[in-house]
């Protein structure tokens, strides 16, 4: 019985390690368009589209070179990296990590916020926010997140 439990734990731990690596890939792919100031999506992200947007195209490119990621994207039914919901959840998590250290922002002698707006084909309007601050001897830039402003575009209605 103990041997079976040890084997189950070993298999479970291997799956968790693999999922963590896949999630790291998804985080990196989510950060790339932001760092390069590129749009995430295109007008048509269907599987037959020749241009599925920067996020999906980069994910396909990495999956072609990374067997583990490619296998996951082909077989996953629950946590596929192509899901808009997953993309937004990962972006929100990245934003939470960036915002957790408000002391750093308060201590910075210079802080700037870059806010950009875009409207997709369904007339949903989103703003993206990037914070830049002077941290010691370098400038630090961090993506804060997206916020849906379709219903109310006033500053008070955003996540500030």
Residue frames as qw, qx, qy, qz and C-alpha x, y, z in Angstrom:
[[0.000, 0.885, 0.467, 0.000, 0.00, 0.00, 0.00],
 [0.306, -0.799, 0.105, 0.507, 2.82, 2.43, 0.87],
 [0.422, -0.124, 0.601, 0.667, 4.55, 1.66, -2.43],
 [0.210, 0.623, 0.660, 0.363, 1.36, 2.47, -4.35],
 [0.151, -0.934, -0.248, 0.206, 0.94, 5.74, -2.45],
 [0.407, -0.573, 0.336, 0.627, 4.57, 6.65, -3.21],
 [0.359, 0.181, 0.681, 0.612, 4.03, 5.92, -6.91],
 [0.069, 0.817, 0.554, 0.147, 0.81, 7.99, -6.95],
 [0.267, -0.878, -0.028, 0.396, 2.63, 10.89, -5.28],
 [0.446, -0.315, 0.506, 0.668, 5.50, 10.60, -7.74],
 [0.277, 0.458, 0.679, 0.502, 3.15, 10.67, -10.74],
 [0.077, -0.911, -0.402, 0.047, 1.18, 13.57, -9.25],
 [0.366, -0.744, 0.149, 0.540, 4.38, 15.56, -8.59],
 [0.417, -0.031, 0.601, 0.682, 5.59, 14.97, -12.16],
 [0.149, 0.691, 0.617, 0.345, 2.27, 16.25, -13.55],
 [0.224, -0.920, -0.205, 0.249, 2.43, 19.33, -11.29],
 [0.438, -0.492, 0.348, 0.667, 6.02, 20.07, -12.43],
 [0.330, 0.254, 0.659, 0.626, 5.00, 19.79, -16.09],
 [0.006, 0.835, 0.529, 0.150, 1.95, 22.01, -15.57],
 [0.330, -0.816, -0.018, 0.474, 4.11, 24.63, -13.87],
 [0.398, -0.233, 0.505, 0.729, 6.47, 24.67, -16.84],
 [0.185, 0.532, 0.679, 0.471, 3.54, 25.01, -19.24],
 [0.152, -0.907, -0.378, 0.110, 2.10, 27.82, -17.15],
 [0.393, -0.604, 0.203, 0.663, 5.50, 29.59, -17.21],
 [0.320, 0.134, 0.629, 0.695, 5.39, 29.37, -21.02],
 [0.015, 0.754, 0.607, 0.251, 1.88, 30.87, -21.06],
 [0.297, -0.852, -0.147, 0.404, 3.01, 33.71, -18.79],
 [0.395, -0.367, 0.404, 0.739, 6.00, 34.44, -21.04],
 [0.214, 0.381, 0.682, 0.587, 3.81, 34.39, -24.16],
 [0.111, -0.866, -0.488, -0.001, 1.35, 36.76, -22.45],
 [0.360, -0.759, 0.026, 0.543, 4.15, 39.15, -21.50],
 [0.521, -0.004, 0.484, 0.703, 5.77, 39.24, -24.96],
 [0.199, 0.683, 0.487, 0.507, 3.15, 41.31, -26.86],
 [0.305, -0.926, -0.203, 0.086, 3.04, 43.77, -23.99],
 [0.570, -0.532, 0.235, 0.581, 6.82, 44.18, -23.87],
 [0.390, 0.081, 0.549, 0.735, 6.88, 44.73, -27.64],
 [0.261, 0.421, 0.190, -0.848, 3.80, 46.98, -27.55],
 [0.195, 0.005, -0.798, -0.570, 1.91, 44.66, -29.90],
 [0.698, -0.131, -0.020, -0.703, -1.77, 43.80, -30.06],
 [0.463, -0.189, 0.841, -0.206, -2.71, 40.45, -28.49],
 [0.578, 0.367, 0.716, -0.133, -5.56, 39.47, -30.79],
 [0.018, -0.044, 0.570, 0.821, -6.58, 39.72, -34.40],
 [0.555, 0.068, -0.041, -0.828, -10.02, 40.08, -35.93],
 [0.910, 0.066, -0.243, -0.329, -10.21, 36.35, -36.62],
 [0.220, -0.555, 0.780, -0.190, -8.64, 33.85, -34.23],
 [0.937, 0.081, 0.145, -0.307, -10.34, 30.79, -35.69],
 [0.724, -0.296, 0.566, 0.261, -8.24, 27.73, -36.47],
 [0.680, 0.480, 0.437, 0.340, -8.51, 28.39, -40.24],
 [0.075, 0.993, -0.019, -0.086, -7.27, 31.99, -40.01],
 [0.762, 0.396, -0.162, 0.486, -3.84, 32.76, -41.47],
 [0.190, 0.411, -0.380, 0.807, -3.27, 35.42, -38.78],
 [0.562, -0.554, -0.614, -0.024, -4.60, 34.49, -35.34],
 [0.309, -0.922, 0.055, -0.227, -2.98, 37.42, -33.54],
 [0.236, 0.689, -0.608, 0.315, 0.40, 37.84, -31.88],
 [0.550, -0.404, 0.611, -0.401, -0.42, 35.82, -28.75],
 [0.921, 0.136, 0.308, -0.197, -1.78, 32.75, -30.58],
 [0.725, 0.634, -0.255, 0.085, 0.85, 32.87, -33.34],
 [0.032, 0.674, -0.662, 0.325, 3.69, 33.05, -30.79],
 [0.709, -0.241, 0.566, -0.344, 2.14, 30.16, -28.88],
 [0.921, 0.371, 0.076, -0.090, 2.03, 28.10, -32.11],
 [0.469, 0.729, -0.457, 0.199, 5.66, 28.98, -32.83],
 [0.255, -0.555, 0.703, -0.364, 6.84, 27.90, -29.38],
 [0.845, -0.030, 0.428, -0.318, 4.73, 24.74, -29.51],
 [0.826, 0.528, -0.193, -0.042, 6.41, 23.75, -32.78],
 [0.378, 0.609, -0.606, 0.346, 9.81, 23.80, -31.03],
 [0.244, -0.325, 0.723, -0.558, 8.75, 22.60, -27.56],
 [0.402, -0.101, -0.873, -0.258, 7.34, 19.07, -27.62],
 [0.141, -0.317, -0.782, 0.518, 5.90, 19.35, -24.09],
 [0.224, 0.386, 0.179, -0.877, 4.02, 22.57, -24.86],
 [0.391, 0.169, -0.593, -0.683, 2.87, 21.28, -28.25],
 [0.307, -0.184, -0.934, -0.008, 1.53, 18.06, -26.72],
 [0.003, -0.385, -0.626, 0.678, -0.31, 20.05, -24.04],
 [0.296, 0.351, -0.068, -0.886, -1.93, 22.42, -26.54],
 [0.412, 0.081, -0.743, -0.521, -3.05, 19.52, -28.74],
 [0.424, -0.218, -0.879, 0.026, -4.47, 17.35, -25.96],
 [0.033, -0.175, -0.582, 0.794, -5.66, 19.72, -23.24],
 [0.142, -0.574, -0.688, -0.421, -9.41, 20.07, -22.97],
 [0.390, -0.782, -0.438, 0.211, -9.54, 22.11, -19.77],
 [0.318, -0.820, 0.084, 0.469, -6.56, 24.46, -19.67],
 [0.677, 0.440, 0.313, 0.500, -5.71, 25.23, -23.27],
 [0.345, -0.397, -0.001, 0.850, -3.54, 28.29, -23.73],
 [0.098, 0.259, 0.537, 0.797, -5.68, 29.40, -26.67],
 [0.188, -0.712, -0.677, 0.002, -8.74, 30.20, -24.57],
 [0.044, 0.676, 0.028, 0.735, -9.57, 33.91, -24.25],
 [0.665, -0.704, -0.104, -0.226, -10.63, 33.23, -20.67],
 [0.861, -0.250, -0.047, 0.440, -7.23, 31.71, -19.87],
 [0.456, 0.441, 0.026, 0.773, -5.46, 34.65, -21.57],
 [0.237, -0.746, -0.053, -0.621, -7.42, 37.14, -19.47],
 [0.809, -0.581, -0.091, -0.010, -6.89, 35.16, -16.26],
 [0.793, -0.026, -0.043, 0.607, -3.14, 35.02, -16.84],
 [0.218, 0.571, 0.040, 0.791, -3.06, 38.75, -17.61],
 [0.503, -0.752, -0.090, -0.416, -5.02, 39.46, -14.42],
 [0.876, -0.406, -0.082, 0.248, -2.62, 37.31, -12.39],
 [0.615, 0.238, -0.018, 0.752, 0.38, 39.13, -13.89],
 [0.078, -0.700, -0.079, -0.705, -1.26, 42.44, -13.02],
 [0.717, -0.671, -0.124, -0.144, -1.85, 41.28, -9.44],
 [0.836, -0.173, -0.067, 0.517, 1.82, 40.37, -9.09],
 [0.375, 0.446, 0.036, 0.812, 2.88, 43.75, -10.44],
 [0.279, -0.710, -0.105, -0.638, 0.54, 45.66, -8.13],
 [0.774, -0.473, -0.400, 0.130, 1.40, 43.77, -4.95],
 [0.612, -0.251, -0.176, 0.729, 4.42, 45.93, -4.16],
 [0.073, 0.920, 0.280, 0.264, 2.98, 49.41, -3.89],
 [0.532, -0.748, 0.083, 0.388, 5.88, 50.39, -1.62],
 [0.585, -0.037, 0.426, 0.690, 8.20, 50.28, -4.61],
 [0.201, 0.686, 0.456, 0.531, 5.88, 52.58, -6.56],
 [0.315, -0.928, -0.198, -0.010, 5.55, 54.95, -3.58],
 [0.617, -0.590, 0.196, 0.481, 9.32, 55.04, -3.06],
 [0.613, 0.309, 0.394, 0.612, 10.14, 55.77, -6.70],
 [0.129, -0.479, -0.046, 0.867, 11.13, 59.38, -7.43],
 [0.348, 0.308, -0.371, -0.804, 9.56, 59.19, -10.90],
 [0.412, 0.240, 0.874, -0.096, 6.48, 57.20, -11.92],
 [0.349, 0.255, -0.346, -0.833, 4.57, 57.22, -15.19],
 [0.569, 0.257, 0.751, -0.215, 1.44, 55.38, -16.28],
 [0.158, 0.199, -0.618, -0.744, 0.84, 54.59, -19.93],
 [0.513, 0.345, 0.670, -0.411, -2.83, 53.98, -20.74],
 [0.142, 0.178, -0.657, -0.719, -3.99, 52.83, -24.16],
 [0.623, 0.278, 0.471, -0.559, -7.49, 52.06, -25.43],
 [0.127, 0.156, -0.799, -0.567, -8.66, 49.70, -28.14],
 [0.702, 0.180, 0.288, -0.626, -12.04, 48.54, -29.38],
 [0.305, -0.094, 0.911, 0.260, -12.47, 45.06, -30.81],
 [0.173, -0.118, -0.696, -0.687, -14.86, 43.91, -33.55],
 [0.295, -0.543, -0.786, -0.015, -17.64, 43.33, -31.00],
 [0.090, -0.763, -0.063, -0.637, -17.43, 46.99, -29.88],
 [0.746, -0.600, -0.208, 0.202, -15.93, 45.99, -26.54],
 [0.237, 0.838, -0.265, 0.415, -13.54, 48.70, -25.39],
 [0.838, -0.406, -0.182, 0.316, -10.56, 47.87, -23.20],
 [0.064, 0.922, -0.339, 0.174, -7.77, 49.93, -21.75],
 [0.879, -0.025, -0.291, 0.377, -4.34, 48.58, -21.01],
 [0.277, -0.939, 0.165, -0.122, -2.12, 50.07, -18.34],
 [0.811, 0.178, -0.276, 0.484, 1.67, 50.00, -18.09],
 [0.419, -0.903, 0.035, 0.090, 3.58, 51.49, -15.16],
 [0.679, 0.437, -0.253, 0.534, 7.11, 52.84, -15.53],
 [0.476, -0.878, 0.027, -0.037, 9.17, 53.84, -12.54],
 [0.348, 0.683, -0.554, 0.324, 12.73, 54.67, -11.65],
 [0.896, -0.443, -0.015, -0.031, 14.06, 51.91, -9.41],
 [0.681, -0.506, 0.261, 0.460, 17.58, 52.62, -8.18],
 [0.181, -0.519, 0.477, 0.686, 19.77, 52.84, -11.32],
 [0.065, 0.098, 0.827, 0.550, 17.32, 51.62, -13.96],
 [0.523, 0.042, -0.028, -0.851, 13.82, 52.15, -15.28],
 [0.215, 0.106, 0.964, -0.114, 11.38, 49.38, -14.49],
 [0.481, 0.057, -0.311, -0.818, 8.37, 48.79, -16.72],
 [0.174, 0.099, 0.952, -0.232, 5.48, 46.58, -15.71],
 [0.345, -0.268, -0.611, -0.660, 2.23, 45.62, -17.38],
 [0.310, -0.077, 0.572, -0.756, -0.63, 46.22, -14.92],
 [0.326, 0.294, 0.894, -0.095, -3.53, 44.77, -16.86],
 [0.103, -0.289, -0.578, -0.756, -6.59, 45.27, -19.00],
 [0.183, 0.351, 0.639, -0.660, -9.91, 46.73, -17.93],
 [0.134, 0.517, 0.738, 0.413, -13.22, 46.64, -19.80],
 [0.004, -0.361, -0.230, 0.904, -14.50, 50.21, -20.16],
 [0.022, 0.326, 0.744, 0.584, -17.29, 49.54, -22.66],
 [0.222, -0.731, -0.644, -0.042, -20.04, 50.72, -20.33],
 [0.250, -0.959, -0.084, 0.105, -18.28, 53.65, -18.67],
 [0.722, 0.422, -0.082, 0.542, -15.18, 55.36, -20.03],
 [0.205, -0.913, 0.144, -0.323, -14.73, 57.84, -17.18],
 [0.324, 0.505, -0.693, 0.399, -11.49, 57.62, -15.21],
 [0.469, -0.337, 0.549, -0.605, -13.40, 56.87, -12.00],
 [0.921, 0.080, 0.069, -0.374, -14.86, 53.72, -13.59],
 [0.684, 0.461, -0.554, 0.110, -11.47, 52.20, -14.39],
 [0.853, -0.315, -0.372, 0.185, -9.39, 50.14, -11.96],
 [0.341, 0.416, -0.347, 0.768, -7.43, 53.12, -10.64]]
